[in-house]
Amino acid sequence: MKRNDLVALVDCNNFYVSCERAFDPRLAGKAIGILSNNDGIIVALSNELKALGVKRGAAAFKLPPWFIKKHDIRLFSSNYTLYGDMSVRVMQVLSTFTPELEVYSIDEAFLSLKGFENRDLTAYCHEIRQTVQQWLGLPVSVGIARTKTLAKVANRVAKKFPGVGGVYNMVDHPRMDKVLSWVAVEDVWGVGPQYARMLRKEGIENAWQLSQAAPNWIQQKMTIVGLRTVRELCGISCIDMELDIDPKKEIISSKSFGMPVDDLHLLQEAAAAYCSRAVEKLRAEHQVASMVMVYLTTNRFKEEPQYANYQQARLPVPSAYTPDFLVLVHALLEDMYKRGFNYKKVGVMLSEITHQSKAPLDFFAPTYLDDERKTIMDCVDGINRRWGSHTMDYAAIGTLQPWQMKREFLSPHYTTRWGELPVVRAL
Ligand SMILES: [Mg+2]
């Protein structure tokens, strides 16, 4: 038991929407929806859009034009390049406030505040909040507590009650019962829908009731994991900070096409594009891989002939040289391809990944790490970092790319492409 644990959970408010607003102040107060890949459904919405009764997961085409016009609703294609880059910036800012940061999701992080006991924690977290707002233009909410599960609860309070100013401190709270009673049991961190249903049947409807449940009974019904959650609700820290991110075991890159594709050459183009993206990620983490798998599939929701298949191949020695993989990807597709089908998706997966420092070298032939291939790749990555991604690309990925997914309402890549920097005019 670590009685003195202190942790803050920082979570960005309406993250995707806020990223769009950060670069276009005219969007403040507007009803905004962010669309999924191929602009199909609404995956994120601003509070204003929620207030109009629109729900997450709604099909975009079901919003009638008059409705969109009447409420001045703005819809955006998801700009994951922008959100990913803003996420990295948020984490960089947060890491200046604590020696121990756990990146929990794209827009959420736990900050250990151990050793900060003598500070005014609420004031400190207001400072965090103001810094992110001022430096990045993104609003965040902060919950402070003795355990991660309680910090999640505190964050929820900070978000739901504007009166608290975006920061809620639950450390040694005098009315724990009152706060926890307000949280529905299915909203407790770590309680899945199935356990929630079981608990409700047993009369446990909120976090306070859960915290008061008999430990033996909980362990019997919900295993040690459930017991941990209950103890955490009681202020006993049981879930440690996860500080080192596991190196990726595999890298997958795939997207649905913006239109059905039946031509082998176009499938190869798309697969080459996803493959080069995956190998780029591999290099960014200083890794090499030796296995590559390619899969392709038709649209199983359509009533037409169906076909899906996958195949994999292994490189003789691990590599991170894109052309090594492109050759395999092309050959695999050619092997699997069948004429006369409308393909919906192709994907590439890299596996058998190792860190470059642990990669085996070959006694008889040069490997990626000890010949000019690494030099060439480092050079390509350097150019793309300096001048923007896709400055230098492989001819194999094509130029017209008619298979690209539909993103008709995409905002600019404000932070990652020189040509799309926001322009500020002083009048
Ligand atoms: Mg969030």
Residues whose N, C-alpha, C, O or C-beta is under 5 A from the ligand:
A	BS01	MG	D11 C12 N13 N14 F15 D107
